[in-house]
Amino acid sequence: MTRCYHSRMECLSCVSELDHCHGTLVSHEDDFVECTDSGCRDLDLARHVFTATCADVDGGCHCTAVFVEEFAKAS
């Protein structure tokens, strides 16, 4: 739940001093994870409200193409 003061949104997790990140945690096919927030210091899933797979990222990801190619070879 967020509070709004003078059209400025406040993050309730910040106000509550909870350890969290405002970025999106992106997981790749090879289990590598990264965050869209360059200042993120902990890639734990519990710290991130927003998550995505690399396939969801605009333009895709090179590891998704490699995964599809390897799957096609295995079939």
N, C-alpha and C positions, 0 to 999 in steps of 0.2 A: 504494500500500500504506500503510495507516495503522497506527500503533502505539497500543496501549491501555495506559494506566497508571491504576490505581485507578478504573476505569470512566470515565475521561476520555479522549476520542479526541484524538489529535494529528494535525494535517494534515502529511503528509510534505513537501508543497511548502513549507509554512511553515518546517518544521525545516530543509529544504535551502536556504532563502532564495531560492526561485524566484519570479519575478514571476508572480502569478496572482490570480484573483478567486474568491471563494466564492459569488458570485451566479450567476444564470442569465441568459444573454444572450438577449434576445427580439428576433427579427427580424420586421419588418412588411412588408406587401405592397409598400410604396413604397420599400423598401431602407433605411428608418430602423431603427436598432437602439438598444436601451436595455438596461440591466442592472437586475436586481432588488435589487442591493446599492447603497444610496444613496451609499456611499463609493467606488464604482468610479471609477477615474480614467483607464481606458483600455478602450475598447470593442473591442479586438482579439479576434478569435475564438480565437486561440492562447492567450489568458490565461484562457479560460472552459472548464471541464470540462463544464458543463451548458448546453445551448442549447435553444431552443424557438421555434416560430413564434407569432405573436400569436393565431392560430386555436386554439392549444393552451391558451391562458390561460383560466382559468375565467371564464365570462361572455363570452368572445370579445373582439373588438376592433372599433372603428368602421371601421378601414381594411379589414377583411375583408368587412364588409357593403357597403362602397363598391365593392370589387373585384368581388363577386358581382353587384351591380347593373350595373356597367359591362360585365361579361361577358355578362349577359343582354341588354343593349341591343345588343351587338355581334353576337349570334347571330342 
